[in-house]
Amino acid sequence: MIRKLATGLVLAALGSTALAATPAYFTRFSYEGRAQEQVKAGPGEYQNPILSGYYPDPSILRVGDDYYLVNSSFAHFPGLPIFHSKDLVNWTQIANAIDRPTQLDFTGMRTSQAVFAPDISYHDGTFYIVNTCVGCRDNFFITAKNPAGPWSDPTWLPFEGIDPSIYWEGDKAYIVNNRAPNEPPRYDGHRAIWIQEFDWRSGKMVGPSTQIVNGGVDISKKPVWIEGPHIFRKDGWYYLTAAEGGTSVNHSQVVFRSKALLGPYVPFEGNPILTQRDLDPARPNPITSAGHAELIQTQNGDWWAPFLAVRPYADDFYNIGRETFLLPVIWKDGWPMILPKGQTIPFAAKAPNLPAQPRPKLPTSGDFAYVDEFDGDRLAMQWIGVRTPKQPFYAVKGGELELGSGAKLGDISGVPAFVGRRQQHHVATVSTTVRFAATKDGDRAGLAAIQSDMSWLFFGIARIDGKPMIALYTRAKGPEQLVASAPLGAAGPVTLTIRADGGRMAFDYAGAGGKGTLEADLDVRFLSTHEAGGFVGTIIGPYAWSQ
């Protein structure tokens, strides 16, 4: 859909004045993308993924006829994006649960640290998110009376591990999560699932912790990284679903059940209930790495499961991160199945039996587009930066985004003067116009595409050997490299355009006395998760740095 973004949640508490002796000014940021698969949902169908681009680890909640979904966001700020839907297919972001620098401090953290898989739940008029902050103080929960916020400051929980979720039973609550096993690890990736009562009134853990799964479905086969657990009850059984196999190509979803909350839990003989690891990797337009699902029952009694998966453009290369997909859940003989073995995840499928939300008409030939004119006094909630800001570095005023100076890209001790949007499609065009007067060699302002602190590129105005230039720099886990440059003929605004197509990018510029294509076919596989590592996706947006 294309729309002019209404101003929304500010990159919270950053103030109204940008900090820099030589600020950069940006106008009109635009994005247009399309799916490389070119599969269109027909009447009565929906299209996968339901959230394209870097929206991993979905957790879902239904309250009446309303559905809420939250995703991981790691060291990006603001974090933990929350979405709302009526039909499980069309989602609108309504908040970032972490939107104040006072809530969590990501100082010194790498991009793929900080807030991992969240879980959202609801009880007695209050919404809960329980989560892990890797590199902070581990596990915590936050609350809100309205899922659109504000969300509370964290209350820290004293247990080891990751991926906590809350199971509510009457007026009691229990937290289930991944922890170390109650024995010396037998192999790398040997973990366990534990449960412990949670006193939600006092915000404290009570009673003993109980290990309910050791290793995974069959510990004799050395299953790795049992994680992302959720418990629900149906027909007198407690069902425990969890991811297994790691979040890459061996990812899967498995299920256990028990007559008692504390076990013993018996694995389903037909596990896994979702995976793509047994399919031919050379198949066209593959969806891979599927897992980390949560099952949800609609008000009509049907069952569905959002989960994460990825769409490589070649082999195991994808730059846009892990995405949120949706499939129906089929029950047979008391066990759920998301996708039978050997079946591929569909790009289009029959929509849920829920009132469909209207979708706006597309006034362009693309699948998705938006324009931000910077015409309010704050950024829309979809804009994110890297790490928690400690001082202002931007302002939105007079139709411009003013960026001051922060840390250089790659300096994890600070926060770069960078705000960006997720690259949500392998085929995408991103454009903005920048004014910047570089005064010292090394000064620069333009567009940055960031996959990690060690893997990124910069395209824009830079001062090189005493002259203003259009320049393209890359960093791929090594030192920064100048790929190409061209002189600027005159002072003035420059329009920068990045054209992405899978693992290639082109870089166009116009203004300031000239125009051209600085680089027509750059190999950007270094922006893929395969090469950069970590758990995030590429973020593209305005960046400035000056000495």
N, C-alpha and C positions, 0 to 999 in steps of 0.2 A: 504494500500500500504506500501511497505517497501522501505526505501531509506536511504542513508547516508545524513544527513542534512547539507546543505551548511551553512556556517556561515552567519549570517544576522545581524539584528539590535541588537546592544549591549543593555544591561540593562543600558540605556544611561548615559553617563558622570560619570561612576563609577570609571574611572581611570584605570590604568594598574597594580597597585600594591595592593595586598591584605594586610589587616591590621591584624596582630596577632603575638604574640610571639610564639604560637604553631599552625601553620596552618595545615589544613587537605588537602589531595590531592586525587582527584577522577579521575578515568579513565573509559571510555566506559560506558555510560549510555544507557540502552536498554529498550524498551517497546514493548510488544506484547499483543494485546487484541482481543477479539471477542464478537460479540453480543450474549447475552443469548438467544435471540429468534430463532437464527439460520434460519432466513428467508433470502433467496437470491433473488435479483432482476433478472428477466429473460431478454431476448432480448427485447430492446425497453422500458425497465422499469428503474426506479430509486429506490433507497432505502432510507427510513426514519430511523433515522434523517439524514438530509443532513450535519449537523455539530454535531457530537456526543460529549457528555460531556458538561462541563460547558461553554456553549455559549448561554446565555439567551437574551431576549429582542431584537430580530433582527429588524433592520431597513434596508430597501433595496432601491436602486437607480439604474435606467437605464440611461446610457448616450450612445446613439447610439446602438451599439450591445454589449456593455459592461455593466456588472452588478456589483454593489458594495454593500457590506453588512457589517454592524458594529454591535457589541454586547456590552452589559454591561460588566464591569470588576471590579466594586466596589473598594476596597482598594488595589487591586493587581497592581503591577507596573513592566514593562510598561503596559499601559491600553488602552482600546477601540480598540480591534483588528479589522482590516479592511481586508476584503476578496474580491477577484475578481473572476468572473466566466463569461463564455460565454453561458452556457446552464442551469443555475439556479440549477444545481445538483452537479457539481464538483467545489469545491471552493478552492482557494489557498490564504493563508494569504500573504498580501503584505506590511503590516505596522502595527504599533501600533500608534494611533493618539497622545496618551500621552506617550512620550518616553524620555522626559527630566525632571529632577527633578525641573527645574525652572518653568515648566508649572503649576503643581499643587502640593500642599504639603499635604500629607496624615498623617502627624505626629499626633499621639494620637488617630487615628481613628480605630474603630473596623473593622474587615475584611469585613463586609457587609454594611459599610458606603461608602462614597466617590461617585464615578461616577455611577449613575443609568442609566436608559434607554436613549441611545443616538438616535438622528435622523440625517440621512445624506441626503443632497440635493445638487443641482448644479444650478448655475445661472451665466450667462455672463462670462464663463471661470473660475469660482471659485467654489471649493467644500466647503460646509459648514457642520459642525457638531454642533448642538445645544444640550445642555446637562445640567444635574443637578449634582452638587457635594454636596451631603448631608454631612454636617459638615464643608464644606468650606465656600463659599460665595453664595451658592445656584446656580443660573442659569447663563450659559455662552455660548459663541459660539467660535469656532476656525475655521480657514480657511486654504485651501491649493490649489495651482494651479495643483498639481498632487496628487491623492489620496494615492499614495505610500509615500507621505511626501516630505519635512518636513511640519508639521502642526504648525500653529501659536501659540503663547501664548494666553491664554483665554482673551476674552473681556467679562466683567461681565454685566449681565442684571438685572434691578431693579424690579423684580416681584417675588411673592411668589409661592410656589408649586413645582411640579416635572413634568418630562416627556414632555418637550417642543418639538414641531416640527414646521418646517417652511412650510407654504403653499405659493407658488409663483403664482402670477397672473400678467402676463405681466411683467412690470418692478417694480411691487409692491410686498412686502412680508408681511406676517402676521405670528405671532407665536400663536399657540394654545397649551394650556397645562392644567394640573390638578391644580386647586387652591381651596382654601376654598370657600364655598358657600356664596352668598351675604345675608345670614341670619344666625342666630345662628344654629349650627349643630343640626339636629333633632335626630341623632343617631350616634353611633360610626361607623366611616367609611363613613360618609356623606361628599362627595366632589362634585366638580363641574368642568365643562370644560369652559374655558374662551378663548377669542381671542383678539388680539391687534395688531395694525400695527407695523411693524419692519422696520425702516429705515436702510437698509443694507449698504448704502453708509457711514453713520456716525456711524453705529453700535449701534444705540439707539432706544428705544421704543418711539413711538409717538402716540398721540391721546388717547382716552378713552379705557378702557378695557370693554369688553362685555361678560357677562355670557350667554352661548348658550345651556348648558345642566346642569340641577340641579339634582344631585343625580344619575341619570342614566335613564334607559328606562322607569321605572315606580316608581316614588318616593314613592308612597303609599305602595310599597312592600319593602321599605328600602334597595335599592340596595347599595352595598358597593364598595368603591375604584374604581370609574370610572376613568380611567387613560390611558396612552399610546395613546393619540388621534392623528389621522392623517386626513387631509382633502384633497380630490381630486375632480376634476370636470369631469362629464361625461353626455353627452346628455342634457345639459342645467341645470343639477342638481349639487348642492354641496353635496358631501357625506362625512359624518363624521363617521369614525370607531374608536372604543375605546374598551379597555378591561374592564370587570366588574366582580365583585365577589371575588377579591383578587387573588393572584398568586398561590394559592394552589389548592385543589381538586375542588373548586367551580369556578374556573377560566372560563371565557368565552370571546367571542368577539361579540360586538353588532354594529349596524349600524343605522344611522339617515340620513335624507336628507332634503335639503331646496332649494328653488329657489333663495334665497339671501344668500350671504356669512355670514352675521351677524344673520341669522335665520329669522323666527323660524325654528328649526330643529324638524322634526317629526320622531319618532322611527319606524322601520320596525315591522310590526305585527308578522312576523315570527322569531323575535329575540329569542335566540342568533343565529348568523350565524356560530358559531363554539363553541362547548363545548364537554366535555366527562363526565360531572358531573351527567348526567341522566342514565348512564350505570351501569351494575352490577359490583361492585368493585371486585368481586370474579372471574371475567372472566380471562382466561389464558393470560399471557403476556400483561397486560394492558398498554395503554398509557393514562396518566392522565394529569390534570392541564393545558389543552390546552387553549391558548389565546395569547394576545399581538401580534396580527397579523398586517401586513401592506400589502395592495394590490398593485400589480405592473402589468402594461400592457406591454407585449412583443412587439417587433417590428413587429410581425405577427398579433397583435391585440388580442391575448389571454390574459387572466388574471390569475395571480397566487398569492399565499399568503404564505410567510414564517411566522412562528409563533413559540412560545415556547411551549414545553410540556415536560413531564418526563416519564421515564420508571422505575417504581418500580420493585425491585426484590422480594418484599413481602409486602403486605398491602400498606402502604404509605412510605415505606423505599426505598430511593435511595441515594447513596453516591456520584454520579458523577455529580449532579447538574441538572439544567434545560438546555434543548438542543434546537437546531433549526430544525424544521420540515418544510415540504413544501406540499401544496395541491393546486389543480386547483380551480379557482373561477368560478361558474356558475351564469349567469345572467338570471333572470326571472321576467317579469313584472316590470322592472326598479329597481330591488333590487339584490344585490349580495348574494350568499350563498357559504360558504367555505365547509361546511359539513352538510348535513341534519340531523335533530335530530334522535338520536338512532343509528347512524352509527359509527363504530369504525374507528379511524385513521389507514390507512393501512401502513404496513411496506414496501410494494413494490407496485408501481402503474405505470401507463403509463407515460413515460417521456415527458417533454415539447417538443413542435414542434420547436426545435432549434438545430443548428449543435452541435452534441455531442462532448465533449472533450474527447480525448483518455485517458484511464485509464491504468496505468502500470500493468504489470502482477505481480502476487503475488508469490514470490519464497518461501513462507512459507505456512504452513497449516492454519495460522491465518487470520483474516479479516483485520488486520491493524498492522503494526510494523514499528519501526524505531530504528536506532542506532546513537548516537552522540559520536564521538571519541574525541571530544574536540581538534580537530587538526587545528583550526584557531587561531585567536586572540580575538574572541568575541563569545558570545552565539547567537544561532539562535533566531529569534524574538518570537518563541513560549515559551521561558523560561520566567517565571515571578517570582517576589518575593512578599513580604508582606510589604506594605507601601513604601513611597518615600524615597530612600536612601539619606543620607546627607554626607556620606563619603564612600570611596571604601571598599568593603569587599570581593571581589573576583578578580581573574585574570585567563585568559585562555592562556596557553602557553605550548609548548612542549608536546602536547597531554594530558594535564592534566587540570583539573579545580581545582584551589587553592582557598580554602575558609578560610577567616580569622575569626574573632569573631565579633559578634554583640549582640543584645539583646537576652535574653532567650525567648524561645517560650512562648507565652502568655503575654509577657510584651508589652502592646500596646504603651508605651511611646517611644519605639525604633524600630529598624529594625533588624530582625534576619538575621544571615549569612545563608540564605536559598535561593536557586533557584530551581524551580520545573516546572513540566509539568502537565497539566490536566490529571486526570484519566478519560479516555474517554469511558471505557467499564466496565461493572460489572465483567466480567471475564478477568483478565489481569495479566501479569507477568512483574515486574519491577526489574531491576538489575543494580548494579554498583560495582566498586571495589574502596576501600578506604585505604589510608595509614594515620595513625594518631598516635602520641605518646602522650597519655594523661599523664599529669604531676601532676595534682591535682584531688582530689576526686570531682566528678561532671562533669569533662571535658568529652566531647563526640563528636563524628563525625560519620555520617552514613546517613541513609535515614529517612526523616520525611514525614508523610502523614498528611496534615493539612486541616481540614474542617473549623475551626474557631480558634480564639485565645484561646478559652476555650476547644476545642475538637480536639485532635491530638494524634499522636503516634510517637515514635522515636525508630528506630532499628539500632544498630551499635555498635561501640567501645565506651566503657565508663570506667572510672576509679572508682571502687567501693572498699571502705576499703583498699585503697592503691594498688589495683591490677587491671591490665587491663582485662576487661571482654567483652564478647558479651552480650548486654543487650537489653531488650524490655521494654520501658516505655509507659504508656498511660495516657491521661488526658481526662476525660469526664465530663466537667463542674465542676469538683471538684479538689482536690489536685492530683498532679502527683503520679502515682502508678508504682512500679517496678513489671512487670508481670513475667519475667523470666530472668535468666542470666546464663552464662557458662564461665569458664576460658579460656583465650587465652593461647595456649601452647608456642608461640614464637612470637617475633616481626616480622612484615611484613604485606603485603597487605592482606585485607580480602574482599572477594566477598560476597555481600549481595543481597539476592533475596526475594522480597515480591510477594506472589501468592494470588491474590484476586479472590473470587468467591462469588458474591453477598454480603451478610452481614458477610462473614467469610474471614479471612486472615491467611496464613501460612508464616513462616519466616525461611529461610534457610541461612546458612553461610558456607564458605569454605576458608581455608587459615590460615596462622599464627599458624600452628601446629595442626589444627583440622578442622572438618567440621561436620555439623549436621543440624537438624531442631530444632530451639530453641522453637518454638511454632507452633503446627500443625493446630490448629483450634480456632483462636481467634474470638470472637464475636465482630465485628466492626460496629455494628449498631449505635454506638455513633458518627461515622463519617457521618451519614445520616443527611439530612436537617431536617427530622422529629425530631431527637433528639438534634442536635446542633443548630437548628434554622438558621436564616439568609437566604441569597439569592445566595450563591456561591456553588461550588463543591469542591471535594477533589483534592488537589494539592500534588504531590509526587516528591521528589527530594532530592539532597544533602543538609545536614545541619551540621553546626559545632558550638560548643560553648566551650570556655575555659575561665578560670578565669584569 
